[in-house]
């Protein structure tokens, strides 16, 4: 089935190989790589080699457009400037800032760290496009969360068990069944009259 939807995939990046990237090139519009800090910070949180991640990212350069999903909290905020420089040098197009939410092992970002993030954004002069998770669009008003799209229909998340949600932080969504992704998408937003797909 063909749709007008753009397909993006979020990964930790460690399984990327030349062969896999070749297989994904024609299917993906954008690849998002999740990170928490750089160097020792990244390794202490992720339990993976940061240098190995960078080797994997070098496979992507010029082949699949990609961005970085950067989890911002009191531990990772101090690595943000270095992260932006490193990932820009590896060919990233975007830095999506994700102030930590109280889901899973995460804790809600504290006010001091959020203020530091705002100051960092205001002073950023690098080449990456900055964006922010929609839950913080009003708090970090210098960034557009979902450019050129209405807030309602700009984004949906499909999790690993085949459930479509408004965001990855939602606890419930719609199961994708034989009706397919588009049907589940319509059901998720409760009306077909609000959009034309």
C-alpha positions in Angstrom: 0.0 0.0 0.0 1.3 3.5 -0.8 0.4 6.6 1.3 1.5 10.2 1.4 3.0 9.5 4.9 6.7 9.9 5.5 8.2 6.9 7.2 10.8 7.4 9.9 12.4 4.8 12.2 13.9 5.3 15.6 16.9 3.2 16.6 19.8 3.1 19.0 22.0 2.8 15.9 24.1 -0.1 17.1 22.6 -2.7 14.6 23.3 -0.5 11.5 25.4 -2.3 8.9 26.2 -1.4 5.3 23.8 -4.1 4.2 21.0 -3.0 6.4 21.4 0.7 5.3 21.2 -0.4 1.7 18.0 -2.2 2.4 16.5 0.7 4.2 17.6 3.5 1.8 14.5 3.2 -0.5 12.0 2.7 2.3 12.9 5.3 4.9 12.4 9.1 4.7 14.3 9.7 7.9 16.1 7.7 10.6 16.2 8.9 14.2 19.1 7.8 16.5 18.4 7.9 20.2 21.3 9.1 22.4 21.9 10.2 26.0 24.9 12.4 26.2 28.3 11.6 24.6 31.4 9.6 25.5 31.4 8.3 29.1 28.0 9.8 29.8 26.4 7.9 26.9 28.2 4.7 27.8 27.2 4.8 31.5 23.5 5.3 30.5 23.3 3.1 27.4 25.9 0.4 28.3 27.2 0.6 24.7 30.4 2.0 23.2 30.0 5.6 22.0 32.9 5.1 19.5 31.0 2.1 18.0 27.9 4.3 17.6 29.9 6.9 15.7 31.3 4.1 13.4 27.7 3.1 12.7 26.6 6.6 12.0 29.4 7.0 9.4 27.6 4.3 7.3 24.5 6.5 7.1 26.2 9.7 5.9 24.9 10.7 2.5 22.6 7.7 2.3 19.7 8.1 4.7 18.8 11.5 6.2 19.0 11.1 10.0 18.6 13.1 13.1 19.5 12.7 16.8 16.9 12.2 19.5 18.7 13.7 22.5 17.3 12.9 25.9 17.8 16.0 28.1 18.1 15.7 31.8 20.5 16.8 34.6 23.1 14.2 33.6 23.1 14.9 29.8 22.6 18.6 29.6 26.3 19.3 30.1 27.2 17.2 27.0 24.7 19.0 24.7 27.2 21.4 23.0 29.7 18.7 22.3 26.9 16.4 21.1 25.6 18.9 18.6 29.1 19.4 17.1 29.9 15.7 16.9 26.6 14.7 15.3 26.6 17.6 12.8 30.1 16.4 11.8 28.7 12.9 11.1 26.0 14.3 8.8 23.0 14.6 11.1 20.3 17.0 9.8 18.4 17.6 13.1 18.7 17.6 16.8 15.4 16.7 18.5 15.6 17.7 22.1 13.6 15.5 24.4 13.3 16.9 27.9 13.0 13.8 30.1 9.4 12.7 30.9 8.4 10.5 33.8 7.9 7.3 31.9 9.7 4.0 32.3 13.0 4.7 34.0 12.8 8.4 33.3 12.1 11.3 35.7 10.5 14.6 34.8 13.1 17.1 33.9 13.8 19.5 36.7 13.2 23.3 36.4 16.8 24.2 36.6 17.8 21.8 33.8 14.9 23.1 31.7 16.1 26.6 32.2 19.6 25.6 31.2 18.2 24.0 28.0 16.3 27.3 27.1 19.6 29.3 27.5 21.4 26.7 25.4 18.8 26.9 22.6 18.9 30.7 22.6 22.7 30.6 22.2 22.9 27.8 19.7 24.6 28.9 16.4 25.4 25.5 14.8 24.1 24.1 11.6 21.6 21.5 12.9 17.9 22.1 12.8 16.7 22.2 16.4 13.3 20.8 17.3 11.6 19.9 20.6 9.1 17.3 21.8 5.6 18.6 21.6 5.0 18.5 25.3 7.5 21.3 25.7 6.6 23.5 22.7 5.2 26.2 25.0 8.1 26.1 27.4 10.8 26.3 24.7 9.1 28.7 22.4 12.1 29.4 20.2 11.6 26.0 18.5 8.9 24.7 16.2 8.0 21.2 17.2 6.5 20.0 13.9 7.3 22.3 11.1 4.7 22.7 8.3 2.1 20.4 9.8 -0.9 20.9 12.0 -0.2 19.7 15.6 -3.0 17.1 15.4 -1.9 15.2 12.4 1.8 15.8 12.1 3.0 12.7 13.9 2.0 9.2 15.0 4.1 6.6 16.7 4.0 2.8 16.0 5.5 0.8 18.8 7.3 -2.6 18.6 4.1 -4.6 19.3 2.1 -3.0 16.4 0.2 -0.3 18.3 -0.2 3.2 16.8 -0.2 6.1 19.3 -0.2 9.9 19.2 3.3 9.9 20.8 5.7 7.4 22.1 4.8 8.5 25.6 1.1 7.5 25.4 0.1 4.4 27.4 -2.7 3.5 25.0 -3.3 3.5 21.3 -4.9 1.5 18.5 -3.8 -1.9 17.5 -2.9 -2.2 13.8 -5.0 -5.1 12.5 -5.9 -6.3 9.0 -7.4 -2.9 8.3 -3.8 -1.6 8.1 -2.0 1.5 9.4 -4.2 4.1 7.8 -7.3 2.6 9.3 -5.7 2.5 12.7 -4.5 6.1 12.2 -8.1 7.2 11.4 -9.5 5.4 14.5 -6.8 6.9 16.7 -7.9 10.4 15.8 -11.6 9.4 16.0 -12.8 11.0 12.8 -12.2 10.8 9.1 -13.7 14.2 8.4 -10.7 16.1 10.0 -8.2 15.0 7.4 -8.0 13.7 3.9 -5.5 10.9 3.4 
